[in-house]
Amino acid sequence: MITELRREQLLNTLVFETLGQPEKEREFKIKSLKKWGFDLVFGKKDGVETYFAASDKKAGDKYTENDVEHEVVEVLKELPKNKKMFAKIEMIEGRAYLYVYLREEDIDTPVLHVPAGELLIAFLKKHKFVHIIEVLRNIGSAASLVKKHGDEGKPLAFEDLPPVPRRFLREAKKIEKEMGFGRIALAYFGENKSGDARYWMEWMVPTIALFDEKISEKIDKALAEFK
């Protein structure tokens, strides 16, 4: 049996959706790769000239990774001519991986394929996006951000919300529109006797968008509305 409180929460939780699939891929600049802790390298893999990502390497370095011999010829400061860099999330046996590649016309050259979770946490910590880190619960092609505070109760209707949750929802919807995907659920229960907000919030956002510093900064700032 569903309790009366659960029934009220089911019927009155506010949900705002930007429908569609999480973006398949996102274009990034070379500086983004550096912010993730990698350089773009021109070199050789098992003797074949190509591009790849590497950390803390310099021209002339040779090393073996995943049984493949790597030789660094040049650490690039700009993307190669006529190439763009894209990244997307790939799911393998329930885990999210960041796949980065260079594209020229219709040809993609893979440069990085690593577990997305560890890299995302390091990226968020580096930029002090602490509000995202606190609420990040799991990641797939979409990431789940969950935050709650205080005792639960009957959610307030939208027209009864105070300024803080209204402002949060307004900003969240703007960010979702920019990302092209998102789903936010908010149950705001009012304040306790001490004047502290009581609420439950879940926000689904594209994981690949969190690797974009500008998007993550906006999400972090929106989450900061809720103490």
Backbone as a chain_set.jsonl record, in Angstrom:
{"seq": "MITELRREQLLNTLVFETLGQPEKEREFKIKSLKKWGFDLVFGKKDGVETYFAASDKKAGDKYTENDVEHEVVEVLKELPKNKKMFAKIEMIEGRAYLYVYLREEDIDTPVLHVPAGELLIAFLKKHKFVHIIEVLRNIGSAASLVKKHGDEGKPLAFEDLPPVPRRFLREAKKIEKEMGFGRIALAYFGENKSGDARYWMEWMVPTIALFDEKISEKIDKALAEFK", "coords": {"N": [[0.833, -1.2, 0.0], [0.45, 2.241, -0.725], [1.563, 4.98, 1.147], [-0.126, 7.854, 2.543], [1.52, 10.102, 2.572], [3.5, 9.417, 0.676], [1.89, 9.284, -1.546], [1.094, 11.973, -1.81], [3.58, 13.085, -2.355], [4.209, 11.821, -4.761], [2.224, 12.87, -6.422], [2.695, 15.595, -6.337], [5.367, 16.312, -6.731], [7.504, 18.37, -8.561], [8.282, 18.314, -11.987], [10.467, 18.937, -14.612], [11.257, 18.723, -17.969], [13.597, 18.403, -20.613], [13.171, 16.946, -23.39], [14.434, 14.061, -25.19], [17.398, 12.379, -26.417], [20.44, 12.074, -24.488], [23.113, 14.158, -25.585], [24.912, 12.938, -28.385], [27.572, 13.417, -29.024], [30.136, 15.851, -28.29], [31.734, 18.83, -29.273], [35.081, 19.794, -28.612], [37.749, 22.012, -27.606], [41.357, 22.044, -27.919], [42.423, 22.911, -25.54], [40.66, 21.947, -23.657], [41.266, 19.24, -23.505], [43.753, 19.422, -22.262], [42.935, 20.43, -19.811], [41.768, 18.191, -18.808], [43.936, 16.778, -18.161], [45.663, 15.85, -20.123], [47.879, 15.857, -23.001], [47.775, 16.562, -26.502], [49.245, 14.531, -28.84], [51.525, 14.069, -31.54], [52.776, 11.238, -33.014], [54.108, 7.917, -32.934], [52.551, 4.736, -32.986], [53.265, 1.549, -32.337], [55.04, 1.861, -34.443], [53.569, 3.137, -36.423], [52.576, 6.199, -37.776], [50.568, 8.543, -36.065], [47.961, 10.188, -34.14], [47.658, 10.778, -30.621], [46.618, 10.855, -27.151], [48.423, 11.89, -24.262], [49.96, 11.924, -21.0], [52.165, 14.058, -19.275], [54.399, 13.82, -21.029], [57.155, 14.223, -23.334], [58.726, 15.408, -26.374], [60.422, 12.816, -28.049], [60.175, 10.913, -26.088], [59.633, 7.465, -25.278], [57.408, 4.806, -24.733], [55.511, 2.046, -23.327], [52.154, 1.127, -23.53], [49.283, -0.594, -22.698], [50.294, -2.81, -24.066], [51.17, -1.661, -26.407], [53.59, -0.021, -28.32], [54.649, 3.27, -27.873], [55.737, 6.303, -29.322], [56.759, 9.562, -28.859], [56.666, 12.204, -31.012], [55.997, 14.901, -31.34], [54.62, 17.259, -29.113], [51.59, 18.708, -29.317], [50.408, 22.074, -29.635], [48.256, 23.163, -30.806], [45.253, 22.154, -32.546], [45.592, 19.794, -35.228], [45.75, 20.884, -38.661], [42.683, 21.309, -40.356], [41.344, 19.507, -38.764], [38.991, 18.559, -36.226], [38.126, 18.246, -32.768], [36.342, 15.829, -30.987], [34.252, 14.448, -28.365], [32.713, 11.743, -26.615], [30.46, 9.745, -24.623], [30.852, 6.353, -23.978], [29.27, 3.303, -23.252], [30.27, 0.461, -21.521], [29.693, -2.657, -20.453], [28.167, -1.662, -18.293], [29.698, 0.444, -17.351], [30.86, 3.815, -17.718], [32.734, 5.284, -20.314], [35.095, 7.668, -21.458], [35.443, 8.739, -24.673], [37.586, 10.064, -26.937], [38.247, 11.772, -29.955], [39.763, 12.725, -33.097], [38.511, 14.467, -35.919], [38.366, 14.543, -39.379], [36.756, 15.575, -42.116], [34.921, 12.784, -42.857], [36.322, 10.999, -41.368], [37.408, 9.498, -38.436], [39.835, 9.696, -35.883], [40.872, 7.913, -33.225], [41.949, 9.143, -30.038], [41.917, 8.966, -27.292], [40.725, 6.832, -24.728], [39.217, 6.251, -21.916], [38.188, 5.343, -18.503], [35.359, 7.154, -17.552], [34.458, 8.149, -15.076], [36.537, 8.465, -13.036], [38.13, 10.386, -14.277], [36.328, 12.486, -14.589], [35.712, 13.194, -11.932], [38.243, 14.07, -11.064], [38.556, 16.266, -12.764], [36.406, 17.911, -11.95], [37.158, 18.399, -9.296], [39.557, 19.785, -9.698], [38.659, 22.19, -10.725], [37.19, 23.069, -8.684], [34.421, 22.569, -8.48], [32.529, 22.029, -6.334], [29.885, 21.695, -5.55], [28.704, 20.126, -7.507], [30.191, 17.771, -7.224], [29.377, 16.958, -4.679], [26.76, 16.06, -5.101], [26.754, 14.256, -7.156], [25.803, 11.131, -8.211], [25.734, 8.828, -9.912], [26.976, 7.809, -13.145], [26.171, 7.531, -16.569], [25.397, 7.56, -19.952], [23.963, 9.694, -19.285], [24.175, 11.727, -16.337], [23.44, 11.41, -12.867], [22.31, 13.671, -10.551], [21.786, 14.159, -7.216], [20.179, 15.589, -4.446], [19.316, 16.265, -1.089], [17.614, 17.613, 1.783], [16.788, 17.898, 5.15], [13.667, 16.913, 6.812], [11.159, 14.996, 5.141], [8.029, 15.887, 3.553], [4.825, 17.144, 2.531], [5.034, 18.172, -0.789], [5.393, 21.557, -1.942], [3.244, 23.433, -4.115], [4.05, 24.792, -7.367], [3.405, 27.537, -7.555], [3.529, 28.279, -4.932], [6.128, 28.258, -4.178], [9.076, 29.57, -2.607], [11.486, 32.292, -3.283], [14.176, 31.144, -3.661], [14.05, 28.266, -4.544], [12.516, 28.756, -6.849], [14.238, 30.366, -8.358], [16.337, 28.571, -8.72], [15.082, 26.56, -10.309], [14.48, 28.069, -12.574], [17.046, 28.72, -13.563], [18.058, 26.144, -13.951], [16.413, 25.152, -15.991], [17.162, 26.814, -18.085], [19.804, 25.976, -18.46], [19.387, 23.308, -19.183], [18.134, 23.681, -21.639], [20.245, 24.737, -23.098], [21.969, 22.547, -23.092], [20.433, 20.712, -24.404], [19.197, 18.523, -23.383], [17.734, 17.087, -20.469], [16.456, 16.427, -17.164], [14.671, 17.418, -14.464], [13.648, 16.927, -11.156], [11.838, 18.142, -8.46], [11.002, 18.241, -5.124], [9.806, 20.323, -2.904], [9.61, 20.999, 0.444], [9.125, 23.105, 2.115], [10.136, 25.084, 4.992], [11.986, 24.261, 8.006], [11.635, 24.572, 11.632], [13.823, 26.084, 12.257], [14.199, 27.616, 10.096], [15.481, 26.501, 7.95], [15.703, 25.161, 4.669], [13.713, 22.452, 3.433], [13.919, 19.742, 1.301], [13.904, 17.667, -1.689], [15.792, 16.755, -4.462], [16.369, 15.768, -7.804], [18.453, 15.621, -10.603], [18.946, 15.028, -13.934], [21.54, 15.048, -16.23], [23.416, 15.426, -19.327], [26.262, 13.41, -19.347], [28.608, 13.954, -20.825], [28.454, 16.681, -21.096], [29.236, 17.625, -18.629], [31.952, 17.6, -18.761], [32.549, 19.886, -19.992], [33.802, 22.907, -19.182], [32.459, 25.405, -18.972], [29.738, 24.712, -18.944], [29.626, 23.051, -16.662], [30.318, 24.92, -14.735], [28.064, 26.577, -14.721], [26.085, 24.756, -13.877], [27.074, 24.077, -11.345], [26.913, 26.54, -10.066], [24.141, 26.927, -10.099], [23.317, 24.808, -8.451], [24.351, 25.694, -6.073], [22.499, 27.38, -5.06], [20.869, 25.992, -3.345], [21.32, 25.331, -0.031]], "CA": [[0.0, 0.0, 0.0], [1.162, 3.505, -0.741], [1.142, 5.821, 2.254], [-0.693, 9.136, 2.125], [2.636, 11.023, 2.308], [4.102, 9.04, -0.615], [0.915, 9.669, -2.569], [1.201, 13.42, -1.984], [4.862, 13.373, -3.004], [4.072, 11.357, -6.142], [1.34, 13.746, -7.177], [3.052, 17.005, -6.26], [6.755, 16.598, -7.104], [7.587, 19.137, -9.811], [9.187, 17.704, -12.967], [10.684, 19.711, -15.829], [12.045, 17.884, -18.866], [13.973, 18.728, -21.981], [13.135, 15.573, -23.87], [15.372, 13.661, -26.228], [18.511, 11.577, -25.938], [21.642, 12.846, -24.165], [23.841, 14.422, -26.822], [25.764, 11.826, -28.8], [28.958, 13.846, -28.949], [30.308, 17.292, -28.084], [33.015, 19.303, -29.789], [35.931, 20.435, -27.623], [39.006, 22.594, -28.043], [42.525, 21.325, -27.402], [42.636, 23.318, -24.15], [39.85, 21.075, -22.807], [42.053, 18.025, -23.296], [44.772, 19.748, -21.257], [42.262, 20.561, -18.521], [41.497, 16.834, -18.336], [45.211, 16.196, -17.755], [46.332, 15.215, -21.253], [48.34, 16.612, -24.164], [47.589, 15.913, -27.796], [50.578, 14.172, -29.318], [51.758, 13.407, -32.832], [53.864, 10.294, -32.807], [53.969, 6.594, -33.546], [52.066, 3.623, -32.183], [53.785, 0.361, -33.011], [55.731, 2.27, -35.661], [52.668, 3.787, -37.378], [52.339, 7.587, -37.413], [49.179, 8.835, -35.723], [47.779, 11.116, -33.027], [47.13, 10.16, -29.41], [46.697, 11.689, -25.953], [49.385, 11.388, -23.285], [50.189, 12.796, -19.845], [53.538, 14.267, -18.808], [55.364, 13.307, -22.002], [57.824, 15.231, -24.147], [59.245, 14.891, -27.646], [61.497, 11.845, -27.903], [59.819, 9.867, -25.12], [59.092, 6.205, -25.764], [56.833, 4.042, -23.627], [54.57, 0.998, -23.711], [50.862, 1.23, -22.851], [48.363, -1.629, -23.209], [51.071, -3.646, -24.99], [51.424, -0.921, -27.648], [54.751, 0.856, -28.226], [54.374, 4.664, -28.215], [56.866, 7.218, -29.482], [56.3, 10.944, -28.965], [57.42, 13.017, -31.96], [55.722, 16.31, -31.049], [53.484, 17.6, -28.27], [50.928, 19.763, -30.084], [49.794, 23.189, -28.923], [47.025, 23.454, -31.53], [44.728, 21.015, -33.3], [46.131, 19.7, -36.59], [44.987, 21.588, -39.682], [41.493, 20.654, -40.919], [40.792, 18.507, -37.842], [38.266, 18.996, -35.055], [38.16, 17.234, -31.7], [35.048, 15.512, -30.388], [34.263, 13.448, -27.304], [31.406, 11.187, -26.275], [30.453, 8.704, -23.594], [30.532, 5.002, -24.415], [28.962, 2.415, -22.139], [30.806, -0.888, -21.68], [29.359, -3.501, -19.299], [27.655, -0.872, -17.187], [30.599, 1.53, -16.966], [30.97, 4.89, -18.705], [34.086, 5.589, -20.775], [35.236, 8.865, -22.281], [36.08, 8.434, -25.953], [37.959, 11.316, -27.59], [38.749, 11.484, -31.297], [39.914, 13.802, -34.059], [37.707, 14.22, -37.112], [38.618, 15.286, -40.612], [35.673, 15.132, -43.005], [34.158, 11.696, -42.233], [37.286, 10.047, -40.806], [37.695, 9.725, -37.023], [41.062, 9.103, -35.366], [40.788, 7.845, -31.763], [43.142, 9.619, -29.333], [41.819, 8.673, -25.863], [39.591, 6.011, -24.311], [39.503, 6.012, -20.496], [37.01, 5.39, -17.649], [34.922, 8.55, -17.439], [34.198, 8.553, -13.703], [37.734, 8.958, -12.369], [38.573, 11.604, -14.948], [35.356, 13.54, -14.31], [35.899, 13.638, -10.547], [39.484, 14.85, -11.02], [38.275, 17.525, -13.463], [35.538, 18.725, -11.09], [37.957, 18.823, -8.146], [40.535, 20.768, -10.165], [37.99, 23.469, -10.932], [36.465, 23.375, -7.446], [32.973, 22.482, -8.658], [32.234, 21.183, -5.175], [28.452, 21.418, -5.445], [28.429, 18.975, -8.378], [30.813, 16.595, -6.603], [28.572, 16.548, -3.519], [25.468, 15.47, -5.457], [26.922, 13.3, -8.252], [25.53, 9.797, -7.68], [26.143, 7.809, -10.878], [27.083, 8.328, -14.507], [26.081, 6.708, -17.765], [25.361, 8.616, -20.958], [23.482, 10.808, -18.466], [24.631, 11.688, -14.955], [22.386, 11.655, -11.891], [22.666, 14.561, -9.448], [20.743, 14.015, -6.202], [20.436, 16.37, -3.229], [18.168, 16.349, -0.189], [17.916, 18.259, 3.055], [15.676, 17.983, 6.087], [12.607, 15.911, 6.817], [10.222, 15.05, 4.021], [6.651, 16.265, 3.852], [4.056, 17.349, 1.313], [5.686, 19.182, -1.631], [4.648, 22.761, -2.262], [2.936, 23.68, -5.522], [4.987, 25.737, -7.971], [3.036, 28.922, -7.249], [3.795, 28.543, -3.52], [7.565, 28.176, -3.919], [9.778, 30.825, -2.286], [12.409, 32.733, -4.341], [15.348, 30.3, -3.916], [13.76, 27.165, -5.472], [12.062, 29.312, -8.133], [15.441, 30.805, -9.077], [17.052, 27.36, -9.118], [14.377, 25.937, -11.427], [14.632, 28.938, -13.745], [18.392, 28.553, -14.094], [18.209, 24.757, -14.399], [15.735, 25.013, -17.284], [18.01, 27.482, -19.078], [20.958, 25.108, -18.719], [18.892, 22.155, -19.934], [17.899, 24.119, -23.017], [21.561, 24.87, -23.717], [22.528, 21.201, -23.271], [19.571, 19.955, -25.305], [18.661, 17.359, -22.675], [17.769, 17.168, -19.017], [15.217, 16.146, -16.43], [14.821, 17.814, -13.069], [12.501, 16.684, -10.28], [12.028, 18.852, -7.201], [9.958, 18.234, -4.1], [10.198, 21.327, -1.9], [8.689, 20.772, 1.551], [9.052, 24.267, 2.991], [11.233, 25.267, 5.929], [11.78, 23.732, 9.359], [11.468, 25.602, 12.659], [15.023, 26.921, 12.278], [14.237, 28.395, 8.868], [16.257, 25.798, 6.923], [14.887, 24.559, 3.615], [13.557, 20.994, 3.36], [13.651, 19.442, -0.113], [14.547, 16.548, -2.39], [15.984, 17.135, -5.843], [17.151, 14.898, -8.684], [18.682, 16.288, -11.884], [19.656, 14.227, -14.928], [22.198, 15.886, -17.234], [24.334, 14.633, -20.154], [27.582, 13.281, -18.723], [29.647, 14.599, -21.629], [28.364, 18.128, -20.871], [29.951, 17.945, -17.395], [33.36, 17.78, -19.099], [32.648, 21.242, -20.53], [33.989, 23.763, -18.005], [31.443, 26.454, -18.904], [28.474, 24.093, -18.536], [29.753, 22.621, -15.267], [30.309, 26.118, -13.891], [26.671, 27.011, -14.596], [25.382, 23.77, -13.055], [27.574, 24.221, -9.978], [26.356, 27.789, -9.542], [22.711, 26.705, -9.857], [23.185, 23.944, -7.273], [24.741, 26.454, -4.886], [21.308, 28.071, -4.536], [20.362, 25.183, -2.239], [22.337, 25.113, 0.998]], "C": [[0.873, 1.259, 0.0], [0.632, 4.382, 0.394], [0.599, 7.144, 1.713], [0.419, 10.139, 1.802], [3.277, 10.719, 0.953], [3.17, 9.428, -1.755], [1.011, 11.165, -2.857], [2.498, 13.797, -2.703], [4.833, 12.959, -4.476], [3.294, 12.354, -6.986], [1.844, 15.179, -7.27], [4.515, 17.331, -6.519], [6.779, 17.276, -8.466], [8.627, 18.514, -10.725], [9.251, 18.584, -14.205], [11.646, 18.936, -16.713], [12.371, 18.603, -20.167], [14.172, 17.378, -22.653], [14.106, 15.331, -25.012], [16.459, 12.802, -25.617], [19.657, 12.488, -25.514], [22.498, 12.987, -25.416], [24.83, 13.305, -27.118], [27.234, 12.182, -28.673], [28.994, 15.36, -28.75], [31.681, 17.683, -28.607], [33.771, 20.035, -28.687], [37.161, 21.045, -28.287], [40.164, 21.832, -27.408], [42.791, 21.685, -25.942], [41.801, 22.479, -23.188], [40.597, 19.793, -22.496], [43.115, 18.259, -22.227], [44.145, 19.876, -19.876], [41.875, 19.201, -17.947], [42.782, 16.113, -17.936], [46.001, 15.545, -18.866], [46.83, 16.244, -22.263], [47.984, 15.834, -25.418], [48.966, 15.739, -28.425], [50.52, 13.66, -30.752], [52.953, 12.494, -32.62], [53.607, 8.991, -33.529], [53.443, 5.599, -32.516], [52.398, 2.353, -32.937], [54.344, 0.714, -34.381], [54.88, 3.002, -36.683], [52.376, 5.212, -36.896], [50.851, 7.847, -37.167], [49.155, 9.9, -34.629], [47.266, 10.342, -31.827], [47.297, 11.139, -28.251], [47.66, 11.047, -24.963], [49.546, 12.407, -22.165], [51.673, 12.854, -19.516], [54.583, 13.631, -19.722], [55.977, 14.463, -22.774], [58.366, 14.566, -25.406], [60.443, 13.985, -27.391], [61.188, 10.732, -26.924], [59.277, 8.63, -25.828], [58.571, 5.419, -24.56], [55.853, 3.01, -24.178], [53.308, 1.145, -22.872], [49.894, 0.266, -23.501], [49.025, -2.455, -24.303], [51.314, -2.977, -26.344], [52.596, 0.019, -27.417], [54.38, 2.259, -28.708], [55.681, 5.439, -28.331], [56.326, 8.624, -29.701], [57.216, 11.713, -29.91], [57.255, 14.494, -31.633], [54.507, 16.425, -30.134], [52.836, 18.845, -28.876], [50.325, 20.839, -29.188], [48.478, 23.605, -29.575], [46.542, 22.182, -32.213], [45.359, 20.988, -34.697], [45.196, 20.384, -37.59], [43.858, 20.705, -40.222], [40.892, 19.575, -40.012], [40.062, 19.194, -36.692], [38.304, 17.878, -34.023], [36.771, 17.076, -31.087], [35.24, 14.502, -29.265], [32.842, 12.971, -27.059], [31.582, 10.152, -25.178], [30.054, 7.374, -24.229], [30.295, 4.134, -23.181], [29.464, 1.002, -22.448], [30.549, -1.643, -20.383], [29.006, -2.664, -18.074], [28.539, 0.269, -16.726], [30.726, 2.535, -18.107], [32.439, 5.152, -19.022], [34.055, 6.852, -21.622], [36.044, 8.511, -23.52], [36.312, 9.746, -26.682], [38.591, 10.991, -28.938], [38.848, 12.759, -32.125], [39.114, 13.455, -35.302], [38.149, 15.136, -38.244], [37.687, 14.723, -41.673], [34.915, 14.001, -42.313], [35.065, 10.635, -41.613], [37.611, 10.441, -39.363], [38.975, 8.995, -36.622], [40.993, 9.088, -33.847], [42.079, 8.344, -31.115], [43.107, 9.276, -27.841], [40.572, 7.85, -25.584], [39.86, 5.579, -22.878], [38.199, 5.981, -19.703], [36.628, 6.837, -17.355], [34.827, 9.027, -16.001], [35.393, 9.169, -13.013], [38.185, 10.283, -12.95], [37.632, 12.767, -14.635], [35.536, 14.076, -12.891], [37.154, 14.493, -10.42], [39.286, 16.22, -11.656], [37.443, 18.46, -12.582], [36.296, 19.239, -9.869], [38.929, 19.932, -8.536], [39.911, 22.148, -10.272], [37.095, 23.863, -9.759], [34.947, 23.462, -7.646], [32.423, 21.552, -7.57], [30.752, 20.825, -5.081], [28.043, 20.255, -6.355], [28.97, 17.71, -7.742], [29.941, 16.061, -5.47], [27.318, 15.776, -3.912], [25.562, 14.435, -6.577], [26.795, 11.877, -7.712], [25.956, 8.677, -8.625], [26.202, 8.439, -12.263], [26.931, 7.208, -15.535], [26.212, 7.695, -18.906], [24.78, 9.882, -20.339], [23.987, 10.615, -17.044], [23.477, 12.042, -14.026], [22.925, 12.501, -10.745], [21.515, 14.54, -8.448], [21.12, 14.794, -4.949], [19.168, 16.414, -2.39], [18.591, 17.01, 1.111], [16.652, 18.318, 3.905], [14.658, 16.865, 5.946], [11.673, 16.102, 5.629], [8.829, 15.448, 4.503], [5.879, 16.361, 2.559], [4.717, 18.45, 0.489], [4.771, 20.383, -1.89], [4.378, 22.836, -3.761], [3.891, 24.749, -6.055], [4.684, 27.175, -7.553], [3.296, 29.288, -5.782], [5.288, 28.515, -3.181], [8.143, 29.542, -3.56], [10.82, 31.138, -3.365], [13.545, 31.769, -4.664], [15.034, 29.123, -4.841], [13.238, 27.649, -6.823], [13.272, 29.712, -8.989], [16.24, 29.599, -9.572], [16.396, 26.715, -10.333], [14.525, 26.758, -12.7], [16.007, 28.75, -14.39], [18.604, 27.154, -14.647], [17.566, 24.554, -15.771], [16.523, 25.702, -18.39], [19.193, 26.599, -19.467], [20.535, 23.888, -19.522], [18.67, 22.509, -21.4], [19.211, 24.242, -23.766], [22.171, 23.498, -24.002], [21.712, 20.376, -24.256], [18.963, 18.725, -24.669], [18.706, 17.621, -21.189], [16.424, 16.809, -18.418], [15.454, 16.494, -14.973], [13.524, 17.575, -12.31], [12.795, 17.354, -8.945], [10.793, 18.723, -6.327], [10.442, 19.166, -3.001], [9.154, 21.309, -0.789], [8.532, 21.976, 2.485], [10.251, 24.329, 3.922], [10.917, 24.618, 7.275], [11.695, 24.893, 10.359], [12.656, 26.551, 12.738], [15.142, 27.786, 11.025], [15.055, 27.764, 7.759], [15.323, 25.114, 5.926], [14.87, 23.039, 3.734], [13.164, 20.647, 1.926], [14.321, 18.143, -0.544], [14.613, 16.926, -3.857], [16.788, 16.076, -6.586], [17.229, 15.562, -10.052], [19.491, 15.351, -12.777], [20.219, 15.157, -15.986], [23.105, 15.005, -18.09], [25.721, 14.587, -19.515], [28.647, 14.035, -19.505], [29.624, 16.107, -21.417], [29.115, 18.537, -19.607], [31.449, 18.116, -17.635], [33.613, 19.143, -19.735], [32.698, 22.205, -19.344], [32.886, 24.809, -17.862], [30.091, 25.899, -18.449], [28.532, 23.69, -17.068], [29.73, 23.813, -14.319], [28.881, 26.614, -13.667], [25.871, 26.059, -13.713], [25.785, 23.915, -11.594], [26.98, 25.466, -9.317], [24.873, 27.642, -9.232], [22.507, 25.85, -8.603], [23.502, 24.679, -5.983], [23.58, 27.233, -4.299], [20.753, 27.338, -3.317], [21.485, 24.915, -1.247], [22.174, 23.723, 1.6]], "O": [[1.912, 1.307, 0.659], [-0.578, 4.513, 0.582], [0.842, 7.5, 0.56], [0.286, 10.934, 0.872], [3.564, 11.629, 0.176], [3.628, 9.855, -2.816], [1.008, 11.577, -4.017], [2.521, 14.699, -3.541], [5.367, 13.662, -5.334], [3.663, 12.643, -8.124], [1.462, 15.908, -8.186], [4.885, 18.505, -6.529], [6.147, 16.807, -9.413], [9.738, 18.216, -10.287], [8.222, 18.936, -14.781], [12.723, 18.537, -16.269], [11.541, 19.31, -20.739], [15.218, 16.746, -22.501], [14.539, 16.255, -25.701], [16.434, 12.53, -24.417], [19.844, 13.556, -26.098], [22.601, 12.054, -26.213], [25.498, 12.792, -26.22], [28.048, 11.354, -28.264], [28.012, 16.057, -29.006], [32.663, 16.966, -28.412], [33.183, 20.799, -27.921], [37.558, 20.646, -29.381], [39.967, 21.063, -26.466], [43.321, 20.87, -25.187], [42.179, 22.309, -22.029], [40.57, 19.309, -21.364], [43.35, 17.394, -21.383], [44.749, 19.478, -18.88], [41.675, 19.069, -16.739], [42.742, 14.988, -17.438], [46.916, 14.766, -18.598], [46.289, 17.345, -22.372], [47.9, 14.606, -25.402], [49.744, 16.688, -28.525], [49.607, 12.928, -31.133], [53.997, 12.911, -32.118], [52.977, 8.955, -34.586], [53.831, 5.615, -31.348], [51.885, 2.106, -34.028], [54.157, -0.018, -35.353], [55.398, 3.447, -37.707], [51.976, 5.412, -35.749], [49.994, 7.432, -37.946], [50.192, 10.439, -34.245], [46.528, 9.368, -31.979], [48.024, 12.126, -28.358], [47.712, 9.824, -24.836], [49.301, 13.599, -22.353], [52.354, 11.829, -19.481], [55.526, 12.99, -19.258], [55.397, 15.545, -22.86], [58.456, 13.342, -25.497], [61.351, 14.324, -26.632], [61.868, 9.706, -26.925], [58.568, 8.724, -26.829], [59.208, 5.374, -23.507], [55.424, 3.086, -25.33], [53.379, 1.273, -21.65], [49.701, 0.299, -24.717], [48.415, -2.763, -25.327], [51.629, -3.655, -27.322], [52.61, 0.771, -26.442], [53.861, 2.425, -29.812], [56.605, 5.253, -27.539], [55.534, 8.857, -30.614], [58.408, 11.857, -29.641], [58.224, 15.254, -31.642], [53.489, 15.768, -30.354], [53.456, 19.907, -28.94], [49.798, 20.545, -28.115], [47.678, 24.317, -28.967], [47.315, 21.25, -32.434], [45.628, 22.039, -35.278], [43.986, 20.446, -37.373], [44.051, 19.522, -40.504], [40.026, 18.814, -40.445], [40.459, 20.269, -36.241], [38.492, 16.71, -34.364], [36.118, 18.054, -30.721], [36.245, 13.794, -29.211], [31.883, 13.712, -27.272], [32.695, 9.741, -24.853], [29.045, 7.285, -24.928], [31.027, 4.221, -22.195], [29.136, 0.423, -23.483], [31.116, -1.313, -19.341], [29.481, -2.922, -16.968], [28.173, 0.995, -15.802], [30.703, 2.176, -19.284], [33.278, 5.231, -18.125], [33.125, 7.081, -22.395], [37.179, 8.045, -23.428], [35.363, 10.46, -27.009], [39.377, 10.05, -29.051], [38.129, 13.732, -31.897], [39.042, 12.291, -35.698], [38.283, 16.347, -38.072], [37.802, 13.566, -42.079], [34.313, 14.236, -41.266], [34.632, 9.51, -41.362], [38.034, 11.566, -39.097], [39.176, 7.832, -36.97], [41.05, 10.15, -33.227], [43.173, 8.016, -31.573], [44.148, 9.291, -27.186], [39.5, 8.123, -26.123], [40.636, 4.653, -22.641], [37.195, 6.528, -20.161], [37.47, 7.643, -16.96], [35.09, 10.197, -15.726], [35.297, 10.266, -12.462], [38.574, 11.194, -12.219], [38.079, 13.898, -14.439], [35.514, 15.288, -12.68], [37.138, 15.524, -9.747], [39.789, 17.221, -11.148], [37.737, 19.651, -12.48], [36.103, 20.381, -9.452], [39.105, 20.902, -7.798], [40.546, 23.154, -9.954], [36.349, 24.841, -9.821], [34.28, 24.314, -7.06], [31.929, 20.459, -7.845], [30.408, 19.755, -4.579], [27.142, 19.487, -6.015], [28.288, 16.685, -7.718], [29.787, 14.849, -5.321], [26.853, 14.928, -3.15], [24.563, 13.801, -6.917], [27.579, 11.461, -6.86], [26.492, 7.667, -8.169], [25.568, 9.462, -12.524], [27.476, 6.113, -15.392], [27.055, 8.59, -18.844], [25.056, 10.994, -20.791], [24.201, 9.489, -16.597], [22.636, 12.877, -14.36], [23.868, 12.111, -10.057], [20.384, 14.872, -8.803], [22.239, 14.677, -4.449], [18.071, 16.581, -2.923], [19.76, 16.976, 1.494], [15.591, 18.734, 3.441], [14.773, 15.995, 5.083], [11.433, 17.222, 5.177], [8.504, 15.357, 5.687], [6.246, 15.717, 1.576], [4.944, 19.547, 1.0], [3.557, 20.246, -2.037], [5.175, 22.366, -4.572], [4.468, 25.515, -5.284], [5.595, 27.94, -7.236], [3.286, 30.467, -5.426], [5.667, 28.725, -2.029], [7.75, 30.556, -4.138], [11.018, 30.332, -4.274], [13.86, 31.586, -5.84], [15.708, 28.985, -5.862], [13.496, 27.01, -7.844], [13.319, 29.431, -10.186], [16.754, 29.597, -10.69], [17.085, 26.361, -11.29], [14.678, 26.199, -13.786], [16.118, 28.635, -15.611], [19.247, 26.982, -15.682], [18.123, 23.856, -16.619], [16.546, 25.218, -19.522], [19.542, 26.487, -20.642], [21.242, 23.475, -20.442], [18.985, 21.72, -22.291], [19.289, 23.889, -24.943], [22.817, 23.307, -25.033], [22.233, 19.448, -24.874], [18.279, 17.955, -25.344], [19.61, 18.298, -20.698], [15.39, 16.878, -19.083], [16.336, 15.929, -14.326], [12.445, 17.966, -12.755], [13.865, 17.163, -8.366], [9.682, 19.054, -6.742], [11.369, 18.842, -2.259], [7.973, 21.566, -1.026], [7.88, 21.876, 3.525], [11.272, 23.692, 3.665], [9.755, 24.444, 7.642], [11.686, 26.059, 9.964], [12.531, 27.677, 13.22], [16.067, 28.589, 10.903], [15.307, 28.401, 6.736], [14.288, 24.563, 6.3], [15.873, 22.419, 4.086], [12.194, 21.188, 1.396], [15.184, 17.604, 0.148], [13.619, 17.364, -4.438], [17.77, 15.55, -6.062], [16.219, 16.009, -10.597], [20.59, 14.933, -12.414], [19.49, 15.957, -16.574], [23.526, 13.941, -17.636], [26.285, 15.629, -19.182], [29.503, 14.689, -18.909], [30.661, 16.758, -21.541], [29.585, 19.671, -19.512], [32.144, 18.71, -16.811], [34.761, 19.511, -19.987], [31.733, 22.302, -18.586], [32.425, 25.073, -16.751], [29.385, 26.535, -17.667], [27.597, 23.956, -16.313], [29.182, 23.724, -13.22], [28.527, 27.021, -12.561], [25.068, 26.502, -12.891], [24.934, 23.881, -10.705], [26.594, 25.436, -8.148], [24.392, 28.165, -8.227], [21.627, 26.135, -7.791], [22.983, 24.333, -4.922], [23.66, 27.701, -3.163], [20.239, 27.954, -2.384], [22.501, 24.323, -1.611], [22.937, 23.341, 2.488]]}, "num_chains": 1, "name": "protein.A"}
